[in-house]
Amino acid sequence: MTKFLLAIICSLCLWLPVVSAEEESHGESLAGKVPGGAMVFFETQGLADLIKSIRSSEVFKSLIDSEDFEDLKATGFFKEAAFARRMIEFVLRMSIWEISERLLGGRFGVAAYPAGEGKDPHLLLLIKPSKPSDWLKNRMRFAPLIRLGLKRIDRLEFGNLTHVYRTRWGKDAATLFGINEGWIVVATERDLLKNAIGLQSSNDAIPNLSKTLGSEVAFKGLTDRMGEDHLARAFLDTRRLTEVTGDNLGLPKKISDPVLGLFLGGVVELVDHSDFAGFTLDYSDKEVLFKAGIDAGPEDVSEEYRLFFSGGSGVGVSLPPKVPGYIGGGSLYRSFGDWYRRREDAVRIALIPGVDSFDGNVGDLLMGKEEGEEGLLGNNVMFLSAHADDAGVDASGIKLPGFAFVVDLDKPDGADRDLRRLFRSALVDLEKNNDLPGDAWLAGSEIYNNTEVTFASRQVVAGEPQMIPASARVKKRFIVSSSLQLCRRIIDALSAGEIAVLKGKDLFFDLHFTELEKFFALNQKQYEAELVRSGRTLEQAKIDYRNIAKLLTGMKSLSGNSSASSGKFEFSIRGKFK
């Protein structure tokens, strides 16, 4: 891999110096210009714009000026990287940022191909900058560099318009590259280089186009589903990858954590039944969007792992109510009862922490213990967090926001008694987890907005924020909250019918940075003290906090969702900037 990178650097030295003034478009996808058979393919277009934006951001500048970065600069790896950067800038007479702008302003692609059992994969790199280079007229300037590290190869084998070189070390293990005025190809295998160079000059009438990655069925499936025009996209041929890496793509078959095991087990089964997986990334000055997809669905996942991949009914997932002071939340639409009743006790306990200590086993109460036994819980669960004055503090003195679960009830009529029992059970567990005496909670109730609210309070020392957990049922939904204040706000939202549905999706989450910024500002001294206790100086802690604040100030929101349907699983994350 090191030799491969060195060869890339040499090829850049030959290509970059003189650039014509005429601008070219980004052109078509490189998938139609690389040989078929790749097990991994990554491509970008216009990545230089993103790099430029990151470089000019306040967060990046603050990180460069931080003491942590100064410590990083003192490491051996960073010194070697800095030396290599200075050498490149000296030879090319331009900064590393100018280099990235010229090379990554167009299209840049990397592909990996199987090389046989026990061997590292063959690598291919193809660069089509946005501006063509006239390096051939100036190659004498680089003659010493060529003689030092490179050996010229007879170009007749590769075409008259291409200059081909290989590294001088070990002919069989050499890295090869071809350079043209409009592109650079770097490869670790001769036939791979030859085929890639041949594709650069081919056209639609030439038969070998059928041998490109872009013409393969699996890759067409990715393009049809996720589109071609993205800042960056990646393609994984899971069949070929499995053959090279073995079963499960190297993922462990056994996971000690039952919940993580549920998720990874589902991923393994999805991969095992799929032909491809894909990822895309898009960016603008307003937002960044990441998407992932795989051509397998819930029917390909066994019952054991289906909780995270089963999908909904197609109706969509209900979104957490946007109450005043809303920080963030999440929603999940699943057939919980059917899945839960088939699980082992260890998994039940891990899925609902503390379920073994709840009075009457709250898991069985929520989802039903036996086949044919209906639990209280329906198919939609919402979680949210918002600012509240009665949510208490943690052991470090951090003033907590309010947290709440809002669950759909399968049989709401006549469930009030069981719901009150559920709330009392939660208080019992809360007492155990916080080392509170058995009689710490004082029960209370009220009628708010025509809804009966059950809550609990406890005595606190003077000046300590009170924690008042509460619960209530509003029609077919049940609320359990760490804050009476938050519970009331949710009642207002549910009573007004202000619950939106994200159609076609079965998982959703979001985070609002303006409110999160307020939460950190409220607890600034506590966070700085926690950083000092972890070994930072007070000044370092203040810098760390300022860096966090800058990040929060620049972001507006972060949201994500997923959907599972026949033959398809998709996931996306969207970040919006202020």
C-alpha angles and dihedrals in degrees: 000000000000091000089049091055092047090053090052090053091050092050091050090052089056096045109040112060105084121035128182119236095236113101121219129204122249089256129199127332116287089228087086090053102051125074120263123250097067116149093195129026128177125183137177135184124195093000089151090075091058092047090050091050093049092048092054095045121112091232092057092047092050091050091051090052095046125107090238089063090049088055090049091053089059094060121102094238093053092048091053091047091048091050092051090049092051091050092051092048091048094051095043096038092225139091124264087248092058089049092052091047093054098042100037097040089087129032125318123184138180125190133183124207132192112263101186136279115321094006131113112253120263112253129213127188123190123185125186106178120204090244124049119234128231092201094135091075090055103038093114087072088065099041093110091052091049093050092047102052110003140063122207117235124209102267096203088085091057103035134279095263094059131078110208128196139171132201114263097232118094109344093219092050097038125129114230132202139181125208129201130168090260106034149018125219121191122183141167094217130054100224090046090054092046093050092046093050090049091055092054093067098036126103138201093279094059114095096219089074086083087067095061124110090240091063096054118110095235093050092047088053090055093048094047091051103038104022132238105249106082137129087242136355136178131203125201119191095208094192093058093040091053091052091053101039098033128237119346094012089272094306113144114259094213125046121189093211107074096208094048087046089056091055098043091043089057091047091052092051093047090051092046091057097040136087096203147004125203140194130194133189128195129179139186135159087269104045150352121225128195122187133182130187140175130191096237131084146193092292088065094055121081121237091255094066101029099104094088096035107034097098127208135271093276092258091104138237123291113240122230111263112260098233122177110286092020110175101175147303149174142229134205129193112200141136091251099171098057092046095044097051091059096051130102119250092249091059092046091053092049093047094052107031112222094015091132091059098045115110108257094002105280092208092063090044092053100042108017125255104230136040110276092020112119119217128204097254121095126196103280127070123180128191126190143169128206140161113281134167095216103052097099132222134280128236091277093054095254112152104236126221118231119271127199142176119210113192132184113239120225093203108017097169111092093004097111094095093051091045092055088049089051092052092049090050090053090052091051090054091045090055092052094048093049098041091242122159116258094253096045096113121073113203121229141164140194142176111245123176089345090306127115111234123196116201142162134213137184138201115269135185118265112284096015114124112251120242114213113176115195144180137198142166119231109187106296097353131082123206126206112180139171088219132053089204092056091044090057092050091051090049089054091051095046093045090053091051093239097150114124123203124219101216120221093013130101102188130043138168135169141178127202112210099198090063092039088054089054090052092053092045090052090054100035096123092047093051093047090049090050090052090050090051089053091058106274122127117244091253092049090049091053091050091049090051092049090052090053090048092052091052092049092046092054096049127074104185145336122211139167142179142180138203134196124196138145109318094350141086120175136178131183139181124197125191120192125201129214 
